[in-house]
């Protein structure tokens, strides 16, 4: 076999993987390549890409479901949903600003990476909206799991297992998502000048209110000129106006809240979603830390005692973005030592290939979980030809 594999449909994909398995040829699995810089480099020469497998396979607006082939650009999904004033619930991130990819994200890549944005605090992650998949495993067999309507949850565990597996278990050939109506109105409230701990307390207060807070972030000085603590409220216009007024009252102990609307509000949440503040300088490493919001400011303080970092908080403080100036190991030793025992996890999203070969990219697995992961990998991909080693060495 020679050259990259570019199947146009599921049958062709199955045949391609069968040939690769017979030849014991490891494959790099990708969509359009917008997230190819994530994970451990495996050095394989041949790839299989789903970029040519495009098109909406199912759209039932009244059932609130949409299905598509994996190479379908995200913009096509969004445009189709917009015709019925609907949207993907989980606000998927675009990794191009921080990874430098040229091609638009595909819906298959979003599912494979469980790619999620600020609305996760309200709507859940990508895997929570994914209700059905078709995939081709490492034998070349076509596997179907889940359903084509929201009430059908057959095989839900297999759907979730492959959402976030980064193509290590199989190559997705169709994905089906539940969708939601687009909010009628959106506004944001912002507090200025708070330190990290006070900002997280303010966000926690807002998230504990009965109002429709769909995003909550804190931008410290260093990523912006003045610290900004921001929430977003979505819904019907009267409800949004009322919610903003009530949260402004709850926030009085923290300061005066200002209202942001229209493009100003939309642009700032787009930048939060895509971590644009950390894109430059391009040589800095970028991490995502997931942990309890109450622990986040202390963890950042501990890391800053050792490393030169810039950071901001999403998900009410439950997600911390870090840009680290540590060329030897991307700050891995310090970050993992500080995170140990917190029941959180840290993922290295950007670093040079030579660094990603040396350090753990995803949170290290306990021995028992690592063994279970190996068994699952072998069950799906006995020849270990699909993105072998991308997430964990030897798996």
N, C-alpha and C positions, 0 to 999 in steps of 0.2 A: 504494500500500500504506500502511496505517496500523495502529497498535497493535502490541504485541509478539506474536511468533510463539510459540505454545505447542503444538507437535505432540504427539500422543498415541502415535504409532507411527512406524516407520521410513519407511513410505510417505508419511505426512503430512509428515515432516521433509524428505524428498526434494523433495516438491512445494513446500514453503515456501521452500527454498533455491533451487530453480529459478526461482520467481517473483522472489525478491530479486535473483538474478543477472541476470534479464531486465530488471529495473527499475534495475540498477546501484545497488542499495541496500545499503550496508555494514551489517553486522550485528555486534552484540556477542553473542558465544557464551557461554553460562553454563549451569550446572546449577541448584543451589539458591542460588547466589550467596555461599556462605561464603568464597570466595577472590576475590571481585570486586575487592577493593582491591589485588590484586597486578598489576603490569604498568603500562604507560603508558596513561593515559586517552586514549581516542580521540574522545570527544565525540559518538559516533553516537547517534541518537535511538531506533533500533529494535534490539530484541534477539531472539534465538532461544534459548529455554530448553528443556532436556530434562527438566525437573522432573516433567512428567506421564508420562514414559516410564519406568514402574517395573515391577519384578517380577524374580524369579529365572527365568532362561530355561533353565538347565541346572545340575544338581547331581548329580555322580557321586562319592559319598564313597569308593568303592573305587578309583576312578581318580584321586582327589585333585584334582578340578577343579570349579570353580563358574563359572557364567556369569550375567550379569544385564544388564538394560537400564540405560542410563546414569543415569537419575534415581532409581534405587533407593537409599534411604538406607543409609549404612554400617551403622547399627544392625541393619537387616534382614539384611544379609549376615552380620554377626557372630552374630546370634541363630540363623540357619539353620545356620551352621557349628558352633555350640556344641552343637546337638542330636546331632552326631556326634563331639564332642570334638575339633574341628578349628579352624583359624584361618588368616587371611591371614598369610603369613610375614613381611611387611615392616613391620608395626606402624604403619599410617598415622597421621600427625599430624592433629590437629584444630586448624585455624587460628583458630577462633572466639575463644579467649582473647586473642590478640594483634590480631586484625583486627575483632573486635566483631560478627561476623556473627550473625544470628538463626537461620538455617535450618541444619539438620543437613547435614554433608557427604554428597555422593552418590558412588557408586562411579565414575561417569563422570568427575567432577571430579578424583577422586584419580588416575585413570589419565592424564587430560589434563595434570595438573601433576606427574606422577611423584612423588607425595607419599609420603614414607618416614619412618620413625621410628628409634629407637635400635637396633633389631634388625638394621639394615642391615649391621653389621660381621660378623654371622654369616650372615644369610639373603639379603643383597643388597638392591637397591633395588626399588621397585615394578615397574620395567620388566623386572627379572629374573624376576618371577613372572607377568607378563602374557604369555599364550601365544597369544591370539587376539583379534581385533577385527573389528567391522563399523563402517563410518563412511560418512557422506555428505560428498562433497567439495564444492568451491565451484561445481561445475557442477550439483550435485544428483544426481550419480551415486552409487550404492551400491557401496562397495568392501569386499571381504572379504580378510582376511589372517590367517595363522596357522591354528591348528587348535582342536579341541574336546577333545583328549586330550593329555597331556604329551609323548607320543612323536612327535606331528605338529608339525614345526617349519617347515612351508611358509610362506614369507613372513615369517619372523621379523624381518628387517631393517625391513620396513614397520611391523610392530608396535612395534618399539623407536623408530622414527622419530617415531611419533605419540604415544608416551608421553613427556610432557614438552614437547609442542609447544603446549600451552595453547590448543587449539582454533583455531590459525592455519592448519592444513592441512585440517581436516575436523571434522565434528561426530560424535562417537562415538555409535553406536546400539546397540552391544552390546560388552561386554568379558568376556573369559574368563581366569581366573586359576588357576594351580596353588595348592594349599593344603597345609598341613602338620598333622600331629597336634599338639594342644595339649600342652605339656610337663606331665608329671605333677607336678613340683614346681619351685619357684623360691625362691632365696635371694639375698641381696645381701651383699657385704662392703664396709665403709667404713673408710677411713683419715681421720684428722682433722688439720687444721692444716698441711697441706703447701702450699708455694708452687707456682706454676703449673708451672715447669720440673720440679720433683721429682715433682709429681703425674702429669705426662705420662710420665715415666720409669717410675713405678709402674704406670700403666695399660699401658704397652708390655710390661712384664714379665708382667703377667697375660695379656694377649692373645697373648703368645708361648708360653704354657703349653699343654699338651695337653688342657686342661679346657674345658668347654662354656660359655665366656664369651659371653653374648649381648648385652651392653650394657656400656659403659664411659664414665664421665663424670666431670668435675671441676667443682665449684661453688665458685668463689673467694669470699672475703669481699667483701661488697657485694651479692651476690644472696642469700646466706645469712649468718647471723651468724658462723659458723665454717667455714673451708674444709673441704669434704667431697670425698673422692676415692672413687668408688663403681664397683663392677662387679656384674653380675648373672650368675648361673649357673643354667641350666635343664636339666632332664632327669629321670631316675628318681631318687627320693629318696636311695637309697644313693650314687649317683654324685655328686649335688649335695653331699651332706654331705662326701664324700671330697674333691671338688674344692675346696670352701671351705676345708677344713683344709690342703690342700697349697698353695693360693695364700696363705693366711695365713702359712705358713712362708716362701714366696718374698718376702712383703712385710715380713718382720721388719726388714730394714735401714731401712724407711721408717716403722716404728712398729707399734703393736698394732692389728690389724684387728678391728672389731666386726661382729657378724652382725645383719642386718636381715631380717625375714621377714614374711609375711602382708600385711596392709593397709599397714603402714608401708613395706615394700619396694615394693608395687604403686603406692602414691600418689606416691612420689618419682620413679619412672620415668614415670608419667603426666605429672608436671610437667616432667620433662626433655623428653619427647616433644613437649609442646605449648608449650614455652618460657614457662611461666606466670610465671616470675620477672621477665620483661622486659615484661609486659603494661602495668604502670603505671610512670611516668605515660604516659597515652595519647598525649601530644604527641611523645614521643621516637620517632626513626626506629629501625627494626630491620633488621639485616643478618644474612645467613648467609655465612660464609667457609668455603670448602673448600680445604684445603691439606695438605701433609705434616705429620703431628703434631709432628715434631721442630722444625718452623719456627714453629709456632703461638704459643708463649709470647713469642718474640722479636718477632713481628709485632704482637701485642697491646701489648707494651711500646712499640714505635715509634708505634703509633696513640695510645696514652695520653699520649705526650709532647705531643700537639697537641690532642686531643679529650677531652672528658669522656665516658667510656663505662662501661657495666657489661657484663659478659660472663660466659659459661660455655662449657665444652667438652663435646661429645658425640663419639661414634665414636672413642673413644680419643685425642681431640685433633684428629682429622681434620676435624671440623666445629666452627666457632666461631660462637656466637651473640653479637651485639653490639646493645646499645641505646645510641643516640648522641644527644646533645643538640647538634644543629647545624641550626637551623631553615632556614638559607639554602639548603644543598645536601645535607642529611642526611649530611654528612661525606664525600661522594662523592670529592672531589678527594684528600683525605688517604688514604682507604682504598685507592683505586685506585692511587695513587702508591706506597704501601707494598707492595701486592700485586704490582706489575709485575715480571715476570721470574721468578715463583715457580711457574709452571705450575699455579696454583690458580685459583679464580674466586670472585667476590663477587656476591651477589644482594641487592638492596634489596627487602625484603618489606613494609615499612610506612613510609609518608611521606605528607604531604598531596598532593592531586592536582597542585597547582601545582609542587611539587618534582619529582614523578614525570614531569611534562612536560619538565623541563629537564635531567634527568640520565639516565645509562644505568642501567636497572633490572637487566638481566642483563649478564654479562661481555661487554665489547665484542669483536666478532669481527674477526679479521685480514681484510684486504681479500679474499683468495682465498676464505675461508670465507663471508664475507658475500655474495659473488657467487654461490657455490654455494647458499646459503640462499635467495637471491632466485629462483634457477631452480627450486628445489624448490617454493617457495611458488607460483610461476606455474604449475607443472605440476599442482598440486593445486587451486589457486584462481586461475584466470587473471583473473577479474574483481576479485580482491583485496577480497572482500566479508567474509571471515571473520576477525574479530579483527585487522584490518589495523593494524599498528604496535604491537600490544600488547607484543611482546617486543623488537623493534628498530624504530627509526624508518625508515619507508619500506619495510618488509618485512611 
